[in-house]
Amino acid sequence: MSEEGPGLRDEGLGSASRNPGMSPLASRDHVLRRREVYAWAMYDWANSAYSTLLITVVLHYLQEIVLPGDWGPTIFAFGIGGAMLVAAVLSPIVGAVADANCSKRRWLTGTALCGAAAAVAMALVPPNHVVLVVAAFVLMGVCFELSLVPYNGFLPEITNEKTINRVSALGYAMGYIGGSVPLVIAWMVVRHGQSIGLPGEAVQHRFGILLLGLWWGVFSLPSIWILRDRGRPTGRREPPLKAARIALRQVGRTLTHVRRYPVLALFLLAFLFYNDGVQTVITQANTLATKELHFSLDELFQLVLMIQLVALPSSLLVGWLSDRLGQKPVLLTCLTVWGGLLIASGFVENKQSFWLMGVVLAAVLGGTQAVSRAMMGVMTPPKHAAEFFGFFNLSGKAASVLGPIQFGVIYYFTQNSRLAAVSLLIFFLIGSVLVARIRVAEGHRQAIG
């Protein structure tokens, strides 16, 4: 990787020395913008500890130690669905307040550090205090989802039309690396815990969850220190409670604003469906692995690490392909692959086949997320960045309540996680039909007026 990073050369993010005629002020702006890009991507590095350890250590801890038996998978699914429901309600409010007060940095700080603290609390509470453990688990999920509102809102401010795809992909690539390192550390603790003074599964699991919180909190600091809101507040800075009440009224106005951009509105509707499927597969696939195929925690670590390592180059490749082939055809291809994976999950009978499915999933995982975020950025008016990305998060999380709950209900009544997984196909079918109707170029024209 060059010192400018992938795709950042000569696009307003490289060194000013390439342009001798550039003024000192412009040169300084370019240096700052490049610095902000990497600071922004560092939050993907930080919060990806949640993404990887959630579906390994946290899943195994809740399902095998805190709530052993049939209730474990159901509570895990319902807890994720509940967190997404709360985030869905609060996301547009957070986005509106962040825009009104130019306070994206403040919201990123609060949600990131609160989520990290919830993870630490979950690790410190003894496993027999089930209610407190589950409450910390849900709070951690809510904060994770809400932190993405100001984080995504920064993307249009630090990029332009030429770099948004690659910067978005860079963030996900950083996330795959940042999620892999704590995953390996937790894996080594589980394997060698006895020799380093951490005897017993419960202690080793709690160490992994503690690592999650510390990693998330510490590596959020570069983003918190460096990122800055651009522009001016749209009105007088208000106290938080009053700003929240104003924001509730603003949510209604935001619905009106979104309707002025019909292509963006259609994309948000499509994203609502297919992202529900993506998020549910990510969080629930390992339930299928453990309950149907009897994967051990050690095997889960290996599987998730493989997905991280394959998804890293794949996310960059999809960013490159979307620049050359267009965002829409690349996204539709990714959604088709997701549908095929769900159909295959109904027939998988051995661990080798599931590993192969994991490789294919990794190939489209980061790409789907990166191209979706980039499409949203292209069709979002700059003056409504945080507000509309709040709705982007709402669109992703409102229906994402349904996927985990659907999975949990079907599993509870059938004890068959294969059937629960195949049922998610409906979300990808509806999402693909809607994406096929989107005209990205027209959406961009509507955004820039």
N, C-alpha and C positions, 0 to 999 in steps of 0.2 A: 504494500500500500504506500502510495506517495504521501508526502507530508500534508498535501491538501486534502487527501482522502478521496474515495471513489467519486468521480463525476463532479467534483467541485472546482476544477480548474477553469479559469477564463470565463466564469459565469457570475462574476460579482462576488466570488467567495475565495478567489486565489490571491496570490501575492500581488501587491500593487507595483512591484518592480517590473512586471511584464508590460506596464504601460507608463513609459517615462513621462508622458504629458499629464499624468494624473496629479491632481492637486493634493497637498498634504492632508487636507480635510477628508477628501474622498478616499485617500489611501488608508487613513485611520478607520474610516467607516468600513472598508473592506476587511481590514484585520479584525475589527470587532464583530462583524457579521460571521466570519469564519469561526471565531471563538464561540459565538452564540450557537452556531450549528452543532459544534461538538459538545457544548454544555447541554444543549437540548437532547442530543442523542444519549448522553450519559444517564438521563432519567430512564430510558429504556433499559440500560445496563442495570440500574438500581432496582427497578420494580420487577424485573424478570426473575428475581429470586422467588418472588411470590408465585409466579406462573409455574415454575418448575417444581418447587418444593410443595406447592399445593397439591399436585397430582401424584406425589410420591409420599413424602413424609407426613403431611397433614392428612391426606386421604387414609393412609394406613393407620395413623394414630387414632383418628376418629372411628374408623370402621373395625379395628381389631383390638384397641386398648380402651378407649373411652366408651364406645358403644358397640361391643362385640355382638355378632348375630345379625339377624335380618334388618334391624333398625338402623344399623350403621350406614349402609348405602342410601337409605331413604332420607335420613337426617342430613347426610352430606349433600345430596341433591337439593333437598328443600332449603338448606342453609345458603347454598349458592343462589338459588332462585330468590330467596328472601332478600339477600344482599343486593341483587340486581333490581328487585322491585323498588327498594328504598333509593338506590342510585338513580333509577329511572325517574322517580318523582323529583328528586333534588337536582339532577343534572341541569335541566333548563334554568332553574333558579340560580344555581351557581354560575352558569354561563352568563345570564343576564346581569347579575351583580358584578361579575368580573368585568364586563363591558362597561357598565355604568360608572364604576369607580376606577377603571383601569387597574384592576387588582388581581390579574391572573397569577402574578408571582406570589402574592400573599396566599391565594387559594391553593396554589401548588405546594407551598410550604406547609400549610396547615393539614391538608389531606395526606400528603406523603408522610409527614412525621407522626400524625395520628395513627395511620395504618401500621407504621413500623412499631409504634408503641403497643398497639393491639396485639401484634405478633409476639412481642416480648412478654406481654401479660399472659397470653395463651400458653407460652412455654413455662411460665413461673407458677401458674395455677395447677395444683395436683389433679391428676386425671379423674379422681373420684368426684370432683366438683363439676359434674357434667354440665349444668346450666351455665356456669361461668365460662367453661371452656368453649361451649357452643356460642355464647354471646360474644366472646372475643373473636372467634372464628368469623362470625357474621360481620362484626364491626370492621375487621381487617378487610373483608371483601368489599364493604361499602366504601371505605376510604380509597381502596385501590381503584375502583370504578370512577369515583368522583375526581380523583387526581388526574384522570385522563382528560377531563374537560378543559382545564386551563393549559395542560400540556399540549393537547392537540390544537388549542387556540393559538399557541405560539407559532405553529408551523407556517401559516401564510405570511407571518410577519418577518420571518428570517429567511424566506426563500422567494423565488420568482417562478414564472411559468416554466423556465428551462430546467430548474434544479429541483422542483418540488417532488417529482417522482423519486429521484435518487436520494434526496435527503430523507424522505419518508422511509425508503428501503434501508438507508444507513441506520436509522433508528432501530428498525427491527433487527438488522444484522448485529448491532451493538447489544441488543437484548438477548440474542441467542448466545453470544459469548458470556455476557453478564449473568445469564441464567445457568450456564453450564458450570461455571467455577464453583458456586456454592453447592450445586448439585453433587459435584465430585467430592467436595469436602464432607458433605453429609453422608454420602455413600461410604467414604473411608471410615467415618465414625461408626456407622452401623457395622461395617466389616471388622473393625479393629478396636471397637469401643472398650472391650475388656482390658486390652493391654495399655490403654491410656487412662484408665481410672473411671470409665463410664459404663458400669455393668448394668445389664438389663435393657430390654427393648424400650421401656417407657422413658428411661433417662436418655437414651440415645435419640429417641424421637424428639424429646423436648429440647435437646441440644440443637437438633436440626431446625426446629421452629424458632428458637432463639437466634440462630444464625440468620434465618430469613429476616427477622426484624432488624437486626444490626446491619446487615448488608443493605437492605432497603433504605434505612435511615441515613447511614454514613455516605453512601454513594449518591444520595439525592442532593447532597450539599453543593456540588458544583453547579447544578441547574439552579438551585435556590440563590446562590451567590451571583451568578453571571447573567442569567436571563433578566431582561427588563421590559416592562410594558411600554409600548409605543403609543403615541397619540395622547389625547387629553380626555379626562372624564367627561361623559356626556351630560353630566349634571353635577350639582353640589355633592361632595362626598358625605355620605350619610352613615350613621351608626349601623352596625350589622343587622340588628332586628328590623329597623326601619327600612334598610336597604332590601331586606328579604321580602317585606310586605310590598314594597315598590316593585320588586322583581316578580312577584306573583302576578301583578297586573301586567308586567312586561311580557310574561309568558303568553298571555292572550294576544298581545300585539305581535309577538314573535310568530305566532301561527299565521297572522295576517301577512307578515313580512315574507315568510316561507312561501306562501301562496303566490307571491309576486314572481317567484322563480320556479315555474312549474317543472322544469327538468330536474332541478335539485330536489324538489318535493318528491318526484317519482323515484329518484335514487334513494332518498331516505326511506321510502316505503319498501323498496327492494332490499336495502341493507337490513331493515328491521327483520325480514324473514330469513335471509340466508345467513346473516351473522348469528342469529339464534342457533341455527344448526351448527355453525363452526364452534361457537363458544361451548355448546353442550357436548359436542364430540371431544373437545379439548379436555373438559373437566370430568367427563363420565366414561371415557374409553377405558381407563384403567380399572374401572369397576368391572367391566366385561373381562378384562385380562385376569383380575384376581378371582372373580366369582365363577367364571365359566372355564377358564384355561389354567387357573391355579398358579398364576405368577407369584413368586415370592417378592418381598420388598427389594432384595438384591437385584432380581431380574427387572423390576420396575425401574430402578435406577439406571440400569444398562439401556433399557428401551428408551427412556426419556432422554438420556444423554445422546443416544444415536439420533433421535429426532432433532435435538438441538443442533448437532453438528451438520446434519444434512440440510436443515432448514436455513442455516446461515448462508451458504453460497446460493441456495435456491431463491432466497428473498432478493439478493442482489441481481440474480439472473432475471427474475420477473420484473424488477424495476427497469433493467436494461431493455427487456422485450417490450414493456409497455411504452417506452420511449419510441421504439421503432415500429411496432405493430399496432399500437393504440391500446388504451386502457380497457376499453370495452371488450374486444375479442379475447384479451388475455384473462380478464376476469371471468368471462363466460367459460373459457376452457378450464379454469381452476374449479368453478362450481360444478362442471360436469364430472371432474375427477372426484370431488367430494361425494357426489351422488353414487358413483361407482363403488367407492369405499364402503358406504353404508349398506349397499346391496350385498357386498362381499361379506360384511360382518355377520349377516344372517347364516352364513354357511361355514365360517372359519371353524376348524376343529382342532388345530394344533398350534403350538407356540411358534413354529417356523413360519406358518402362513400369517400369523398376526405380526411377526417381525417384518415380513415383506410389506404388509399393509402399512406398517409404521413408516417404512421408507417412503412409500408413495404419499402418505399424509404429510410427511415432512417437506416433500417437494413442493406442495401447494400451500402449506400453512402460512408461512411468512409472506408469500407472494399475494395471497388473497387479502391479508390485512393491509399490506403496504399499498397495493394498488387501490384498495377501497379508500384509504385515508387520502391518497393523492387525488383521486377523483373528487372527493369531497372538497379538498382544497382548491382545485381548479374551478369548481362551480360555486364557491362561496364568496360573496361580496366582502372585500376587506373590512368595511366598516361594521360588519356583523360577525366577525370571525369567531370570537369566544361564544357569542350568543348562539350562532348556528352550529358550532361544534358542540355546544351543550345539547342541542337537539340531535346532533349526530350521535352523541352518547346515549341520549334518551331513546333514539330509534334503535340503537344496538341493544340497549338493556331492557327496554319495556317489554319487547317480545321475548328477550332472553330469559325472562321470568318463566315463560311457558315451556321452553325446552327442558331445563332441568326438572321442573315439576312434572312434566309429561313423562320423562324418563323415570323419575322416582315413583310415580303412581303406577306405571306399567310394571316396573320391577316389583313393587310391593304386592301387587295382586297376582302376578304370574311367576315371580322368582326367576325370570328369564331376561337377562340383560341383553341377549341377542335381539329379542323382539323389541325391547325398549330402544335399542340403537337403530334398528331398521325404521322404526316409526318416525325418526327425525328426517327421513327423506323428503317429507312433504314441505319442509321449510326451504330446502334447496330447489325444489321444483318451482314453487311460487316465486322465489327470489330470482331464479334464472329467467322466467317468463317476463318479469318486470324489467330486469336489466337489459333484455333484448330490445326493449322499446326506448331506451335512453339514447339521446343524441348529445354526446359530450360537448361537441363544438358549440352547439346551440346553448347548452347550459353555461358555458364559459362566456358567451356573448351576453347572456342575461345577467351574469354576475358583474361584468364590468360596465354594464349600462349601455 
